[in-house]
Structures are given as structure tokens and as C-alpha cells.
Amino acid sequence: MAQSRPAQLRRTRERDLVAATRALFDERGLQEAPIEEIARAVGIARGLVYRHFSSKEELYVLTVTDYLDELDRELTRAIRDDGDHVAQLETWARAFAGFCARYPAFLDCALSLMQRPARELHDTVSESVWLRLGQGMSTCVAHVSGLLARGRAAGVFAVEDVDYTANVLWTQTLGAMHLARIRVGVRQAAPGIPELFTVAPEQVVETCVRNALLVAGAR
């Protein structure tokens, strides 16, 4: 059944607001996009934003789903089920880590969402937005859980629970790529003397690849 014109306009406006939010995120590399600037970019009054979203947080969560949709498309193109399960896992890890490096605002958003209990986040957004976020995350995680399952069946990976391991790899990659973003580590130059050192993003990406193989127990 075709949508009514008001419904179509509403969906278009929502997409425009999400696109404007993401453009500001990408421009600044941060989870920072004041509602006034988002409204200005779309050409509407600030108050009209809240006719489409119950809160700023709800708009931000939908922006995360936009990133997740793009990540899903990238992973779908990158991962080939050609029987080389180790190479597939390497491809997944490099593609996911590369996405985090390319879109630091996505990394900010994803880490920010992880800092809050799921129930608390659930209470701040509508059921439809909560569902869309869950769909986006589960679809992306399913890429790695699926290839782990195929590798386990082939005797290549020593993984007991593919879904748990997939979530561990997802979370570890996000955390490691934060180091790639700040590009600096800390060490002890002498007792009581801290020292900073430079971290290359490419080095962290390769560490994520090696870690994925280690966690999967690749043979």
C-alpha cells in the first residue's frame, strides 16, 4: 500500500534530519551536532525537529543506524564466502577497523552507546527507533558470527559460542580503534615519569586483524 503524502513528507524530513546530523558529525569528527545547526541545515525551525524525534538523543541514535547501514553494505561487498575462512575473518576485521578509522564520529557514537545500560537507553527512545538500532547492530555483528560459524564447521576456528565471540570482537575493535583515533599511547619512561609515544592508525588496524584471528583460535 502506498504511503499518504503527509507520511511520505514525514519520512523525507526524517531522512534529511539524519543526513544533516551525520554531515555535522563527519565534518567535526565528533558526536557533536547542536539541534539549532541541524534544523538550519534542513531549513526548518528548531522546534519542528521535535515533531519528528522525541529527543536529541533519538535523532543521534538514528544517525548511528545510518552509519551501521553503510557498514553493513561495505561488509557485504568485502566478505566473500569462498571457503578461505581465515582470509574472510581478516577481511572483516580490516574492513570494520577501517570504517572506524574513516568515520571517527561513528566510533564516538558507538562507544557512547556502550557506556549506558541497554535498559536506560531503551527508555529514552521510541520502540521503533530502538528496533532500528537493534536491527542495524545485529546485522553488522551477524557478518562476523556467520563467518565464525562457517570456520568452526570447517575445523578452522576453535570457537564455542560464535555469537558471544562475535560480540567480543565487535567491542574489542571499537575500543582498540579509539587508540587509533587519538594516535598516542602512554608508557613509563622511568619510575614515576610518564611518557607519550605516537601510535599509527595503520598499526592498530593490523593489531585488530591479528587479535580477531587469535580470539577465533584460527588454525
N, C-alpha and C positions, 0 to 999 in steps of 0.2 A: 504494500500500500504506500502511495506517495505521501511524503510529508506535506503538511499545510505550509503556506507561505510564512506565517509567523514562526513556525518551528524551524523552517529552513534558515530564516534570518537569524534566529537564535543560535543555531549550530554554527553558522558562518561567523557570527560575532564572537562566539566562544573560541573558535579556531584562531581568529585574528588576535584575540587577547593572549592566548597561549603563545602564538608566534611572536608577538611583541615582547612578552616576558622572556622568552628564550633568547631573542635577539639582544636584549639588555644583559642577560646572564652571559652570553657568549662574548659580548663586547667588553665586559668588565672582568670576565673570568671568575666571577664570584656569584654567590646566591644573593644578589642584591638588585632589586628592581622595585623602586617605590611605586605604589599604585598610581600616583599622580602622573608619573612618566609613562606608565603602561597605557593609561587612559588617553594621554596626549598623543601617543604613537598611533592609537587606533582612531583618534578623532572624536572621542566621546567625553562626557563629563565623568569625573571621578566616581560620583555616586552610582552611575549606571553600571560600573563594574560589579557592584554587589547585587545587581539584578540577575547576574549570571552565575556568581560564585558567592557562597555564604561567607567566605573569609579570604583574606590574602593567602593564607596557608593552603586553602583548597586550590586556588589558582596555581600556586607553586607546585603542589603535588601533581596536578595535571601537566605541568611543564616537564616534570620528571618522566611522566609516561610518554611524552613526546620524544625525549631522549631515548627511552627504552625501546620505543618503536623503531627508531633509526638503528639502534644497536642490534636489534633482532634481525633487521634486514641485512646488516653487514655480516653478522654471524652466519646467516642463511647462505649468503653468497660465498663466504670464505670456507666453510666446512664442507668437505666432500666425503661422502661415505664410500671410500674406495678400498676399504679393508686395511689401510695403514692407520691403526688406532693411535699409535704414538704420535704420528705426524698430525693427526686430527686434533689431539689434545694440545700439541704445541701451537697449532694454528689458532685454536680457541683462545689460549692464554695470550698469545701475541696480539690478536685482534681486540680482545677485551681490554688489555692493558693499554694498547694503542689508542683506543677510544677514550679511555680515561685521561690519557695524556693530551689528546686533542681537544677535549672538552672539560677543562678544569671545573667549570660550573656544575657539570653533571656529577663530578666527583664530590664537590661540596654538598650538593643536594642529597646524593645517596648516603653520604656519611652522616649528614644531619638527620635524615630519616631514621637511621640506625641507632641514633643516640636516645630515641624515645621509645618507651614501651609500646608495642603494637596496639594495645587497647586504648592507650591515651591518644595516639594518632587517629585511631578509628573514630574516636568521639569528636574529633574536630572537623571531620569531612563527611559529606553525604555518602550514602551506601553506594551510589553509582560511581562516585569518584574512588572510593575505597576498592570497589570491584575492578575498576580500570587499572589502578595501581597494581593490584594483585595479579591481574592478567599480564601486565607488562613485565613484571619481575619474574613471574613463574615461566613465562615463555622464554625469556633470556636464559634463566637458570636451566631450563629443560634442554638447551643445546648441550651443556656440559654433562648433565646427568644422563642424557641419551648416549653420548659417545663413551662415557664411563661404563654404562651397561653393556654396550656392544663390545668394548675392550675386555670387560670381565668375562663375558660369554666366550670370547676367543682365547681366554687364558693369558691375556697381555697385561691386565691390570689386577692388582690384588686389593680389591675394594669390597668391603662387606655391605655397606649401605650407600648406594650411589647417590641418593637424594641428599643425605647428610653430607657426604663428601663434596657434592656439587655446591652446597651452601657454604661449606668451609672455604672452598677455592674462590667462590664469589667474594666472600667477605675479606679473605686474605689479600686478594688482588686489589680491592678498594683501599685497604689500609696501606699496602706497600706503595701504591701509586700516589698516595699523599706525600710520601717521601720524594717521589719523582717530581712532584709539583713544587715543593719548597726548595728542592735542589741543594739541600745542605744537611749534613749529619753532625753529630757531636761525639767527641771522644775525650779521653783523659790524656793530656799531653804529659802530665806529671801529677803526682798525688795532690789533689785539690786544685789542679789547674785544668779547666775545661778548654777545649779547642774545637773550632768548627772546621769542617772539611767539605769540599764540593762533591755533590752527588750528581752523576749524569743520568738524565731520564732514561736513556737507552740501556744503561746498566741495570736499572730497576726493572725495565720490561723483560730483559733476559733472565733476571732473577725470578720473576713471576713465572716464566716458562719452565725454568728448572724446578721451581717449587711445585708446580702443577704435576709434573712427572713424578716427583718424589712422593707427594701426597697420594697419588694414584697407585703407587707401588709399581711403576712401569718396569716391565721386564724386557 
